[in-house]
Amino acid sequence: MHYLDLTVDLPGAPAPDPASLALMRRVLAGLLGAQIPGFWGDVAAALKGIGREPLTGEDRQALGSSAGKFPLFA
């Protein structure tokens, strides 16, 4: 997550390592106690999971009552 924070204003920065993002998604799913919505990419899952991006109405609908658990950690 820190890599995404550090490169947010660096458009030429390389993308984060896919394995790191996949691990972050698994950690967030564990904290949630359910799968992260499939329509979120790994970057969106990381950003929404820790509160860097707000949940949309569509996100809240997909998450149902679990939406109240977000951010999963800060």
Contacts in CASP RR format, 6 or more apart in sequence:
PFRMAT RR
TARGET T0000
AUTHOR 0000-0000-0000
METHOD contacts of the structure
MODEL  1
MHYLDLTVDLPGAPAPDPASLALMRRVLAGLLGAQIPGFWGDVAAALKGI
GREPLTGEDRQALGSSAGKFPLFA
1 24 0 8 1.000
1 46 0 8 1.000
1 50 0 8 1.000
1 52 0 8 1.000
3 16 0 8 1.000
3 20 0 8 1.000
4 16 0 8 1.000
4 43 0 8 1.000
4 46 0 8 1.000
4 47 0 8 1.000
4 52 0 8 1.000
5 52 0 8 1.000
7 13 0 8 1.000
7 16 0 8 1.000
16 43 0 8 1.000
18 42 0 8 1.000
21 42 0 8 1.000
21 43 0 8 1.000
21 45 0 8 1.000
21 46 0 8 1.000
22 42 0 8 1.000
24 42 0 8 1.000
24 45 0 8 1.000
24 46 0 8 1.000
25 36 0 8 1.000
25 42 0 8 1.000
25 45 0 8 1.000
25 46 0 8 1.000
28 36 0 8 1.000
28 45 0 8 1.000
28 46 0 8 1.000
28 49 0 8 1.000
28 50 0 8 1.000
28 72 0 8 1.000
29 35 0 8 1.000
29 36 0 8 1.000
31 69 0 8 1.000
31 72 0 8 1.000
31 73 0 8 1.000
32 66 0 8 1.000
32 69 0 8 1.000
32 72 0 8 1.000
33 66 0 8 1.000
34 66 0 8 1.000
36 45 0 8 1.000
36 49 0 8 1.000
37 45 0 8 1.000
37 59 0 8 1.000
37 62 0 8 1.000
37 63 0 8 1.000
39 62 0 8 1.000
40 48 0 8 1.000
40 59 0 8 1.000
44 53 0 8 1.000
46 52 0 8 1.000
47 53 0 8 1.000
48 54 0 8 1.000
48 55 0 8 1.000
48 59 0 8 1.000
48 70 0 8 1.000
48 71 0 8 1.000
49 70 0 8 1.000
49 71 0 8 1.000
49 72 0 8 1.000
49 73 0 8 1.000
50 71 0 8 1.000
50 72 0 8 1.000
50 73 0 8 1.000
50 74 0 8 1.000
51 70 0 8 1.000
51 71 0 8 1.000
51 74 0 8 1.000
55 63 0 8 1.000
55 67 0 8 1.000
55 70 0 8 1.000
59 67 0 8 1.000
60 67 0 8 1.000
63 70 0 8 1.000
END
